[in-house]
Amino acid sequence: MRMREIEAVSANCGNVTHQIKMLEEEKAKNDNRLLAGIQSVAPAGIAFNLVRGTYGRNVMIATGEWAKAIDIKLAQLHRKRAACGKRKRAA
């Protein structure tokens, strides 16, 4: 998942739980990608990953920017789910 895809995730009361689950799974995969991200920003991996088109994502993973973006989006989605729950109880 690319940064713009994370930022573009939106939800309504009908799909917010699914969107949260999807992002939590993506975040869990981050642990496996962290080592690859660190390795790809090493000089030997830069050229290879530039050609593959994964260098930018790997830098974001290695620096924590990617996980932070997911955390921000998850917080937004959890607030949305809480608001949806309040609307259901009020109805």
C-alpha positions in Angstrom: 0.0 0.0 0.0 1.4 3.4 -1.0 1.2 6.5 1.1 -1.4 8.1 -1.2 -3.5 5.0 -0.8 -3.3 5.2 3.0 -4.3 8.8 2.9 -7.2 8.1 0.5 -8.8 5.5 2.7 -12.2 6.7 3.6 -15.0 5.1 5.5 -18.7 5.4 6.3 -20.6 3.7 9.0 -21.2 0.6 6.8 -17.5 -0.1 6.0 -15.5 1.5 8.8 -14.8 -1.8 10.6 -13.6 -3.3 7.4 -11.3 -0.4 6.7 -9.8 -0.5 10.2 -9.1 -4.3 9.8 -7.5 -3.7 6.4 -5.1 -1.0 7.8 -4.3 -3.0 10.9 -3.3 -6.0 8.7 -1.2 -3.7 6.5 0.5 -2.2 9.6 1.3 -5.8 10.9 3.0 -6.5 7.5 5.2 -3.4 8.2 7.2 -5.4 10.7 8.3 -7.7 8.0 9.0 -4.9 5.6 11.1 -2.9 8.1 14.2 -4.9 7.5 13.7 -4.7 3.8 13.3 -1.0 4.1 16.5 -0.5 6.0 18.4 -2.7 3.6 17.0 -0.9 0.6 18.3 2.5 1.7 21.8 1.1 2.0 24.0 2.1 -0.9 24.1 -1.3 -2.5 20.3 -1.5 -2.6 19.5 2.0 -3.8 19.9 1.4 -7.5 18.1 -1.9 -7.5 15.1 -0.5 -5.6 15.0 2.7 -7.7 14.6 0.5 -10.8 11.9 -1.6 -9.0 10.1 1.5 -7.9 10.1 0.5 -4.2 12.9 2.8 -2.9 10.5 5.6 -1.8 8.2 3.3 0.0 11.1 1.5 1.7 12.6 4.8 2.9 9.2 5.8 4.4 9.0 2.4 6.1 12.6 2.6 7.4 12.1 6.1 8.8 8.8 5.4 10.4 6.8 7.8 8.2 4.7 5.0 6.7 3.7 3.6 10.1 2.9 7.1 11.3 0.6 7.6 8.4 -1.2 4.4 9.1 -1.5 5.3 12.8 -3.0 8.7 11.9 -5.5 7.1 9.5 -6.4 4.4 12.1 -7.1 7.1 14.7 -9.4 8.8 12.3 -11.2 5.6 11.5 -11.6 4.7 15.2 -13.2 8.1 15.8 -15.5 7.5 12.9 -16.5 4.1 14.2 -17.2 5.6 17.7 -19.4 8.3 16.1 -21.3 5.7 14.1 -21.9 3.7 17.3 -23.2 6.8 19.1 -25.6 7.4 16.2 -26.9 3.9 16.4 -27.5 4.1 20.2 -29.3 7.5 19.8 -31.6 6.1 17.1 
